[in-house]
């Protein structure tokens, strides 16, 4: 559907007058929802926000405080509601346990480096 939108020289998908940034896109979003057969109460921009937060949270490279700031949430609890962890991130996290146990048994510091988090 986005490919069907008339493109201009503007860097915006939904440019405003003279290609400037648009501050209200509800009409365009509603048209897309209607063409896609999505329910009237579907909130695509809200969904994109969830995907954005989940991808960053699951990357292991962005902590919750940074994510909270990026999403402009006032509380960490609200950020946690957005940042659903993907299965790959959960598997990666559970894979750290053997490394932690080994470090404990060998007397190494029990600190995981950024390399270990990947």
N, C-alpha and C positions, 0 to 999 in steps of 0.2 A: 504494500500500500504506500509506503513512504517513497518508493521509486516512482510512483505515479504523480507525486507532487511536482508542480512546475518549479524547476531550479532556476535560480538567479545567481548573480555574482556574490550575493550575501553569504557569509559563513554560517548563517542560521538556517535551521530546517524550516522554521516558520517565521520568516522575516517580517518585520513590521513595515511601515511606510518607508520608502526609499532604502530598503534593505537594512534598516536599523534594527536593534534588538526589540523584540516584542515583549511586553510585560503581561499580556493576557492572551493565553492560547486555548482557552476552554472550548471555543467554537471549533477549532481545528481538531482538538483531541476528541470532542464529541462526534465529529464526522468520522474519524478513524474508528472509534468504538462502534459506531453504527454499521460501517462497512464491514468490520470484522465480526459482526454479530455478537458483540460482547454485551453483557447485561448493563442496564442503565446505571446501576450502582457500582460498577467496576471502576476503580480509580487507578488508571495506568501510571500516572506520575508518582503516585504513592507506591505502586508496585516497583517502579524503577528505583525508588529510594531504598526499598528493602533489598533489592538485588545488589545495589551499590554497597550497602552496608555489609551484607553477607559476604560478598566477594572480598572486601577489604579485611573483614574479621577473620575469614578463613585463610587468608594469605599467610598469616603468622607474622606479617611484617608491619602491621599497624596495631598499636595497642588500643585498648578501649577508650582511654582518655583522648587520644588523637581523634579516634572515630567520633567520639562524643562532640568534640569541637567541630569536626568537619560537618556533622549533621546538625550542628547548632542546638543540641539538646541541653536542657538545664540540668538533667539528672542522669547518672549512669544507668539507672533502671530503665529509662526510656530507650537508651541506646541498646541495651541488652535485648529489648523486645524487637528491635529491628535487625540485629546482627545474628541471625540464625547461622550456626556453624554447618558447613557442608560436611558430608561423610568423609571426604578425603582429609580434611583438617582433623577430624576426630580420630581417624586411623593413624595419622602422623603423630598426634599427641599420645595415643596409647603406645605407640612404638618407642617412645622415649623411656618407658619404665625399665627395660633391660639395661639401657645406658646408665640410668641413675643408680640402679642396683650395683652394677659393675664399678662405678666410680666410688660408691660407698664401701664396697668390699676391698677395693685397692687402696683406700685411704685418700683418694684424690678429692679435691674440692667438689662439693655437690652443687656445682653451678653449670648450667647448660649454656653453651655459647650459642651465638646466632647460627653458627654452622650446624650445630646439633638440632636446631629447630626446623631445618629444611628437610 
